Amino acid sequence: MGDSSGSVSVDVERIFFGGKEHRVRTRHGSLSVSVYGDEDKPALVTYPDVALNHMSCFQGLFFCPEAASLLLHSFCVYHITPQGHELGAAPISADVPVPSVDDLADQVADVLDFFSLGSVMCLGVTAGAYVLTLFATKYRERVLGLMLVSPVCKAPSWSEWLYNKVLSNLLYYYGTRGLVKESLLQRYFSMDVRGNGQDPESEIVQACRSLLDERQGANVWRFLQAISRRHDLTESLKKLKCRTLIFVGENSQFHADAVHMTTKLDRRYCALVEVTYSSKNLIPSVHTGVKRLMAKVVFRGQNCAGSGLWFTCHRRAAPCDGDPDGILPHGVRALQAIAAGKQPPEHTEPVLHITRASVTGEHGGEAEAHQDAHLA
């Protein structure tokens, strides 16, 4: 149980583990979708990375009391789990065709139809970020905003293709054990979180390691095969008009893709937040301050059809230690958001400036900042 620092108090454990699971029949097989919250509230759809489900991928966000209080009080969350990644899943028959990434995006549309959802906010991690981005390019009217963590948007490089080929073979014959498990953990976590000779392995890594033991290797192989055959979204990104916020760790192997994606999206609607301390994929081991930022941005994004936000990119952004709400932790470089309608026409870059910051506490979580007069 956790208490929010705001006016909303949420029993995080009860809500996170007390969701309602649905089996949704789609054009390309059945999916498990876990629903948390009041279905009359705005919808937030999530999609995890390879070999993860919502429990292993998003627990870091929803176990943060402040973030969970804001998200679960304001949204109904629909966690989509890739086929065969739910707890207790049986191996998918070899006779079932391996889906394409377009099939996965169409499944998301079928899930929205099943729950009679119109436009939604989306949160995805790496492979899941690609699927939701592809969904947004195919069904633009159904996406209000994208929040992407360590996303990929280009076709696999030769090195990634070869790496995935080896990993796929190991998965097919040996499952999620041994070298495969270690490779996946390296994909999710930085070395300081995974532990070394001096520092023990963190609890979140131990929990993820345990959950990987329960995953069916053949099912993970199918998802990895689909992602390894993905196509380049670069041209499609230029047509996206939904608000997009991208989080990426400075040391993530997906950093180049995240930056490339930011340069191709319409800079009026896009922002990049770069975490400069050691990290890879930010969920589930993301810093508490970043979780709060993610929750706030999603919360604000639900109103983007009205007052909304304009996210703008700043290619020469310098590191900053605070934001107007004091929620950015030390070590986070952010491209700031500008309220819609308040962006001066002569500016193509952010006009929100951090004039001073004081970093205190173990994680440097407190900061002060002043807004530009244009944002007053």
N, C-alpha and C positions, 0 to 999 in steps of 0.2 A: 504494500500500500504506500502511496506517496501523496504528499500534500502540495498543492500548487501555491506558488507565491502570489497568485492573483486571487480573484474572487471566486474562482471555480475550483471545487475540490472533487477529485476523481479517484476512485479506487482502481488504480492502474492494473493491478494483477487480476482483479475480478473481471474487468472489461476485456483485457487482452486475452485472457484464457476463456472468457465466457462468450465468445462470438458464436454466431450461428453459421454452421457450415452447410453449403448448398452444393448439389451436383448439377452442373449446368450442361445440358446437351448443346453442342455447337456443330457447325458444319464440318468440323474436323476432329470430332471426338468429344468426350466429356471432360469437364474441368471441375476442380474443387475451388469454390469461392467462399471465403470466410468473411462474414459481414459483422461489423462492430458498430453499434450506435443506432440512432433513430433514423429509419429509412426515409423520413420526411425531410431530413436535413440535406444540404448540398453534398454531392458525392465526391469522394477522393478514392481513386483507383490506384492500387500499387501492383508492381510486378518485380519479382526478385531476380537475382543473378543466377548463373548456372549452378546447379546442385543445391540451391537453397529454396526454402519456402518462406512464408511470411514470418514464421516463428523464429527462424535462424537469421533472416535478413534484416528484419525491421524491429527486433526486440530492443536494440540499442536506442532507437528513437522513441518507441512507445513505452519503454521503461524509464524514460526521463520524465519525472513528474510534471515539470513545467510544460514541456512539449506535448505530452499526452493530454494534459488538462485542456490545452488550447485546441488541439486537433480533435479529440474525442467529444469535446463539448460543442464544437462548431460543425463537425462533419459526420457523415456516415461513411465509414471506411470499408471499401471492398477490396480485400486481398485476393488477387488472382494467383493461384499456384499452378505452375506448368504441369502438364500431364505426367502423372507418376511421381510427383515430388511431394505429395501429401504424406503425412505420417501413416505408416502401415500400408502403403501402396504396394500392390503386387506388380511383378514385372509385366510390362506391356508386351503383347504377343509380337513375335518377329514378323507376322503376316500383316501387321498394321503399318501402312506407309509412314515414313518419317516426314513430318510436316515441314513445309518451307517457312521462311520468316513471314511471308505474306499470309500464310495460313494462320500463324500465331497472331498476327495483327487482326485478321478477320474474326478470330476467336474472341478478342477483346470486344469487338463490335457486337458479337452475339451475346456476350455477357451483359452489355449495356441494354440490349433489347430484352433479355430475360427479366431484368429488374425494372424495365420501363424507365431507364435513365436517359436524359437528354444530353446536355453538355456537362462535362466532368473535369475535375482537376486530376492530374496524373503524376505519380511518383514512381520512378524506376531506377534500378541500379544496374549499370553496365549492360549485360545482355538484355535485362528487363527494360533498361532505358532505351535501347535500340528498338525493341518491340513497340514500346509506347510512342516513340518518335515516328516510327513507320506508320503506326495507327493514326497519329495526328496528321501525317501527310496524306493518308488515304481518306480519312474522315474528318476533315478540317473543322466542320461545323459542330463536331461533338466534343471538341477539346477546348476548354477555357484557358488552361495553363499547363505547362510541363515543368516539373522539377526533376532534374536528372543528376544522378550521382555517378561520377567516373564513366560517362557515356562513351559509346563507340558509334560512329556514323559512317565510316568508310568500309569498303570491302576488306577482308583480311589481307595483310601483307604476306609475302612468301614465308617470312619467319614465323608469323602467327599461324599460318595455315599448316606449316610443318609441325610446329609445336602441338597444335590441336589434333593433328593426325596421329602423332605418337600417343598423346593423352587419350584419344578416342580408342585406340587399339588396346591400351592398358585397361581402360574402363570396360571395354567389351569382354575381355578375358578374365580380369581380376576384380572388377568392381571398384568401389570407392575405398580402397585400402592401400596401405603402404605408400608408395611413391605418388599415386594419384591423390591421395588425401593430402599429402604434404604440398603438392603442386597447387591444389585448390586453396589451401590455407595461405599459401604465399600470394595467391591472387587476391584474397580478401584482406589480409592483414600485413602491416609492416613488421620488420624484424623485431623492433622494440616491444611490440604487442605479443608477438609469437614467443618471445623469450630467447635467451641465449645462455651462455655459460655462467653469467653473473646474475641475470634476472630471470625469475621463473615465468612460465607461460601464464598469461592472464586468464581469468575465469571465463571471459567471453570466448576466448579461443578454445578452451577446454570444452565449453558447452557446444561450440560449433563442431569440434572434432567428434564429439559423441553423437551429434545429430547426423553427421556424414556417415557414421557407421550404419545407420538405419536406412540409408538411401540405396535404392536399387540401381546398380551400375548400368544396366541396360537402359533404364529410363533416363538417366543423366546423359548417357551416350546419345540418345535421340535428340535431346535439347541441344547438346553441344554440336551435333551434326548440323542442325538447322542454323545455328548461329554462325558456324564456320562457312556456311554457304550464303551468307548475307550479301546483299548488293549495296552499292554506294548510294547514300542518301543526299549527297552534296547538292545536287540540282534541286531536289525537292525541298530542301531546307529553305531555299530562297523564297519560297511561296508561303511559308508558315507565317501566320500573323498572331498566333496565340502567345501570351506572355511565357517566357522561358527563363528559368534559373538553373544554372549549371554549377555543381559543386565538384571539385577535383582536388586531390592531394598533390602537393608539389612533387612528390616522389612516385606518384602513381604511374604504372606503365601505360595508362590510358590518358595521360596528361596531354599528349600531342593531339589526340582525337578530340578532346574537350576544347582545346584552343581552336583547332580547325573548325569545329562546329560553331563556336562563338563567332568566328569571322564570317561565316556563311549565312547565319541567321540575320534577319532584319534588326539592325542595332537599336532601333527604337523600342523593341520589345524583349530584348535579351540582356542577361547579365551573367557574369562569371564570378564565382567566389572560389578563390584558391587558398587552400589550407597550407600554410608554409611550414608547419612542424611536420615531423615524420609521420606519414600516413599513406595509405594506398586507397582502397575503397572505403569511403567514410562511414558507411553503415555496415556492421553494427558497432564498430569501435569509435564512432565519431565523438569529438569533443562536445561537452555539454553545451557550451556557448553556441556551437554550430547547430546543434539540435534545436535550440531555442529559435535561432534565426530561421531554420527551415520551417518550423511550425508557424512562425509569424508570417512568413512569406506566403505559405499556403493559405493561411487564414485570410490575409489581405486579398489574395488572388480570387477568392470566391466573389468579390465585388467588382471584378475587372470589367464586367459588362456595364457597370455604372460608373463610379468615380475611377476605380482601377488604379493601376500602376503602369508607368512606362519604364521598362528596364532598358538602360542604355549601356553600350560597351565602351570601354576606355582602354585602348590598346597600350597606353603608356601609364596605366594606373600604378601608383606607388603603394607600398604596404601601409596599412592603416590599422590602428588598434581600437577603433570604436566606430559606432554608427549613430544616427540620430536617436535611437532608442537605447543605446548603451548595451546592445546584445551581442556585439561581435567580440570574441575573445582575442587575446594577444596571439599573434601569429597567423591571423587570417587576413588575406588580401582580398578586398571586395570591390566590385564594380557596382556602384550604388544605383538605387531605384529612385526614379523621379515621378512625382504624382502626375497622372494624366492631365493634360490641359495646362500644366504649369511649366512646361519645358520652354524656355525662351527660344524663339525661332532661329536665332543666330547661333545657338549652341548645338553641336552634334555630339558633344561629349558631356559627361555628367557635370552638373553645377553644384553638386553637394560636396562640401569640403570638410575634412576633419582638421580642426585648427589646434586642438590639443587633446591629449589622452593621458590618463594616469592608469597604469597597470598595477593591480594589486592582487593578492591572493595566490594560491598555489597554481591556478591555471590562468592568471591574468584575466579574470572575468569581468572586472569593472572598468568602465571607460567613460569619458565625457567627450562630447562632440558638439559642434555648432553647425547649424545649417546655413547654407547660402541664403541671401535675402530673397532670391527667386523662389525658394521653397517655403517661405514663411506663410 
